[in-house]
Amino acid sequence: MSLSRPSLPNHRVWLLGNGRPLSVALYGFLLRPPQSGHEPLVTAPPRSDTLLGSCCAAAPRRRRSRCDGIRECAMFALFERLLKPTAIPDRAEPPPGFIAFFWHFASQAKGLFAALFAAGFVVALLDSTIPLFMGRIVNLITASRPEHLFSDFWPVLAAMALVVLLGRPLAIFAQNLLANQAIAANVSNRIRWQNHWYVVRQSWAFFQNDFAGRIANRVMQTGPAIRETLVALLTAVWYILVYGTSALLLLASADPWLALPVALWFAGYLVLLRVFVPRMRDRSKDMSEARSMLTGRTAFRSSTP
């Protein structure tokens, strides 16, 4: 087996004798393009805590002060700094099991996910009180004279207004801050960085048996996939369980027949999950395989002379 070097400027990529790329260098090039022909393709993790900080660190000195000011005054910067996206765990190799693999990354941000869990619970409970408030208002209107409604029951009406107009928006705002500012970017990029840091330390033969673009695409897709699964579990599924259970209990306390539509809705929802989730899983797997193959072949063609 012979090695040859193509005449590509600033690309330190070696090819095997059969034209197949030796993917270690190309994989690093796909994830972190070099700035010069002598800069290493895999470097130490950046010291900046945010993506904005990374951009400022690479800027000229005359612009760094301005970038630092923007970073310090950035909106919701407190939430964006709750998790460092370039941290390296004590155990670099992820565990093999499905649940253990998810927990390996989720446990590094368990505080954020616990806060998102609590915020989703509060939002679901507040939403479940809206039908209760509507029924209470109807009872108050029918049980009292219109001219005495506000004078007799203003504390109850004021409490309802505070819950609907103040409590619920604040809970939704906190949930969106946690999901979009603290978790969306930081968790995804931390998983990507740790997977990249583990993959580049694999053996020589590991990179000879696959396309560099295919490996890079898997590394890039894993972070968003884990994050979206956990966020959907803690927001959508958790919301449906809490809100549906609360509505079921409230309606059943008034009349058991009123809870029948909610019970049927739950049954239909479970049937839809049973039918469509396996299909979506298979379609997503095929899509990921096709995208990985496309990226791998594109990177391979671009690296050949």
N, C-alpha and C positions, 0 to 999 in steps of 0.2 A: 504494500500500500504506500503510495507516494503522496506528498503534499505539494501543492502549488499555491502561489499567491497571485490573485488577480490584480490588475492595474486599476484599482479604484482609489481615488484620492480620499484621504482621511478615513478610510474604512479598513480597519485591521481585521480582515476576515480571511481565514485559511480555508481552502477547499481540498477535499480528498481527491484521490486520483480518478474516482468515478464521477466527479462533478457534484457530489453531495456536500452541502456546507457543514463545516465543523462548527456547531451552532452555539458554542459558548460565547464567543465574541459577538456574534450577530444577535443573540438573545439580549445581551447587555446593551447593544446599540439600539435595539427596538425600544427598550424601556428607558434608556437615558442616552440620547445622542451625544457624542463627543463634541467638544468645542474646538478641538485642534487635533492634529494627527498624533500628538504625543500624550494626550490626556487619557488616563485609564478609563475603560468602559464601565467598570464597577467601582464605585467610590464609597467612602464612608457615609453614613447617614447624615443628612443636614442637621445642623444644630437649631434651626428655626422651628418654632412650634406650629406655625401656620404656613399655608401656601403663600400668603401675602408676605410673610417674613422671609420665605425662600427667595421670592422675587426681589425683595429689598436687599437681601444679602448679596445677590448677583449684580445689583445696580452699581454704577460708579459712586465714588465717595461723595461727590457734590449733590447726589440725589438721595443719599441714604437718610439724611436727616428728615427730608420731606416724607419719605416712605415710612419712617418710624413714627412720624406724627400722624399719618393716615392710619397706620396700624393701631396706634394707641386710641384713636378716636373712632375706630370702626364701630358700626352699629352691631350690637349684640356680641361684642368681642369677648365678654365674660363667658358666654355659653360656648363660643368657638374654641376657647382655650381649656375647656374642662378635660379634654383628652388629647394627649400628644400622639399625633399620627405616625411618628417615626420611632416609637419605643420598640425595643427588642425584648421578647419574653425570656424567662429563665430557661424554658424548654423550647428550643428552636423547631424541633420536629413536631408537627401536629399529630395527634393520636389517630389511629385508623378508623375507629367506629364512627357511625353517623352522628349520634348524639354527642359523643365525646369530641368529635371534630367541631361541632357547633359550640359546645361549651368551652372549648379551648380559646376561642376568640370572644365569645360573649362574656366570659368571666373577667376579661380584661377591661370591660366597660359595664360591669354589673351594676354600678351605682347609677349610671345613666339609664340603663334599661329598667331598673327598679323604679326610678322616678317617672319614666314613661308609663310603666305599668300602673303606678298610683294615679298619674294624671288621666289616663284612659278610664280608670275606675271612677274617678270623680266626674268626668264628663258624662259617662254613661248614667250615673246616678242622677245628675242634674237634669239630663234629658228625660229620664223616666219620671221626674216630678212634674213635668209640664202637663201631661194628661190629668194628673192628680189636682193640679192647680185649676185647670179648666173645670173639672167637676166641682171643686170647692166653690169657685166663683158662681157657677150656675145655682148651687144650693143657697148661697148667700143672697142672690138676686130674688130667688123664689121665696125665701123665708123672711125677707125684710122689705120694708117700703123703700121705693127709690130715693126719696129725699133723706132717708136715714142711713143709706148704705155706707157712704164714706165716713160719716160721723161716728157710726157704731163699729165699723170693721176696718178702719184705716190701718191699724197695726198689722192685721193679717194681709191686707192688700200691699202695704209697704214692704213686708217681708218677701212676698211673692215677687214684687218688682225688683228687689235687690238680688234675689236668686237668678231671675231671668235676665236682667239687664246688666248686672255687674258680675255675679259669681260665675255664670256660664261662659261669658266672653273671656274672663280671666283664665278659666280652666282650659278653654280651647287654645288661648294664646300661649299658655305654658306648654301645652302638649305639642303645638307646632314648633315652638322654640327648641324643645328637646329633640324632636324628630328631625327637623330640617337644619338647625344650626349646630347642635352638639353631636348628633349621631350620623347624619347623612354623609358628611364629608370626612369626618375624623375616623369613624369606624371603618368605612370602606377603604380609605387610604392606609390605615394601620394594617388591615388584613392583607392588602396588596403588598405593602412593604415587607411584612414578615414572610409572606410566601416567596417573594423575590429573593429575600435574604437567605432563605432556605434552599431555593432552587439553584442559585448560582454556586452553591457549595456541593453540588452533586458530582459524581464521578465523571470521568472523561467519556465513558461509554454511554452514559445517560443522554448526553446531548448528540451523540452520533446516531441514535435510533429514532429520532423524531425531528420535525421541522422546528426551527427556532421561532417562527411566527406562531405556530400552533401552541408551543409551550408558553410564549408570552401572552397569547390570548386567554389561555386558561388562568394564568396568574391575574390578569386584569379583570376577568369575569367573576372570580370567586368572591372578592370583597363585596361588590354590590349585591350578589345573589344571597349571601348570608345576611347582610344588613336588611335587605328588603323582606326576607322571610321573617326575621325577628321583629321588625317594625310592624309588619302586617299581622303577626300573631298577637302582638301587644296592643294594637290599636283596633283593627277591624274585627278580628275574631273575638277578642276580649270585650269589645263594645257590644257586639251582637249577643254574647252570652249574658252580660250584665243587664243590658237594656231589655232583652227578651224575657229573661227570668223575672225582672222587676214588673214588667207589664203583665206577665202571666199571673203573678201572685196578686197584683192589684185588681185585675179583672176577676180572678177566681174568688177573691174576698167579697166582691159585690154580687156576683152570680156565676156559678160554675160554667154555665153555657156561654158566657162572654169570653171565657178563656179558650174555648174550642178553636176559634180562628187562629189564635196565636200558636196553639199546639200544632195545628195543621201546617202553619207556616214553618215552624221548626222542623217538622217531618219532611216537608218539601225541600227545605234548605239542605238537610242532611242527604237527601236523595240526589240533589244536584251536585253536592260535593263528591258523593260516591261515584257519580257518572262522569263528571267533567275533569276532576282533578287528575286521575290517572292519564287521561288523554292529554291534558295540558303538560303533564310531566314528560310524556313521550315526545310531544311536539317540541318542547323546550330542549330536550336532550338532542334531538335531531338538528335543531337550529344551532345549538352550541357546537356540535360536531362539524356542521357545514361551515360555520363562521371560522372555526379554528383551522379547518383545512384550507379555506380561502386565504386566511392571513398567512398561513405557513407557506403555501405555494407562491403567494405574492412576494413574500420576503425572500424566498429561494430564488425566484426569477430575477428580482432586483439585485441580488448579490452575485449572480453569474455574469461573466464577461460577455 
